[in-house]
Amino acid sequence: MKHPQKRRRKAKAPAHPIAAYIASQEITQVEMARRIGISPQMLNDVLRGRSQMSGKTMLLVEEATARAVTASDLVAWRPAA
């Protein structure tokens, strides 16, 4: 009797710190973008790794999240290869 092969799941990359914060707070990306002061499209591009935040925007993220997400968190995060 043959045993079915188990499919290996690819390891998920760690979530972007802002995405993890959004999920934990149960808010939308649109609301998070409003809190930071950037467009929802810009936030989406950042979360997808297509764009980077300026230092000033990183400081706005710290303020908007009461330092739950820090500039250091954002600098250290790397998208999956």
TASULHU-V575875 format. One record per pair of residues at least 12 apart in sequence whose ideal C-beta (glycine too) atoms are under 10 Angstrom apart, sorted by the first residue. I is the first residue (numbers start at 0). J is the second residue. If there is no record, write none. Layout:
I/J, I/J
This chain:
9/79, 10/79, 11/79, 12/48, 12/76, 12/77, 12/78, 12/79, 12/80, 13/76, 13/77, 13/78, 13/79, 14/46, 14/76, 15/45, 15/46, 15/47, 15/48, 15/68, 15/72, 15/73, 15/76, 15/77, 15/78, 16/46, 16/60, 16/64, 16/67, 16/68, 16/69, 16/71, 16/72, 16/73, 16/75, 16/76, 17/31, 17/32, 17/35, 17/42, 17/45, 17/46, 17/52, 17/60, 17/63, 17/64, 17/67, 17/68, 17/72, 17/73, 17/76, 18/31, 18/42, 18/45, 18/46, 18/47, 18/68, 18/76, 19/67, 19/68, 19/72, 19/76, 20/60, 20/63, 20/64, 20/67, 20/68, 20/72, 21/42, 21/46, 21/64, 21/68, 23/64, 23/67, 24/64, 24/67, 27/39, 28/40, 28/42, 28/43, 28/45, 28/46, 29/42, 29/43, 31/46, 31/60, 31/63, 31/64, 31/68, 32/45, 32/63, 33/63, 34/59, 34/60, 34/62, 34/63, 34/64, 35/52, 35/56, 35/57, 35/59, 35/60, 35/61, 35/62, 35/63, 35/64, 36/55, 36/56, 36/59, 36/60, 36/62, 36/63, 37/50, 37/52, 37/53, 37/56, 37/59, 37/60, 41/56, 42/56, 42/60, 45/60, 45/73, 46/78, 47/78, 48/76, 48/77, 48/78, 48/79, 49/78, 51/73, 51/74, 52/70, 52/73, 52/74, 54/70, 54/73, 54/74, 56/70, 56/73, 57/69, 57/70, 57/71, 57/72, 57/73, 57/74, 58/70, 58/73, 60/72, 60/73, 61/73
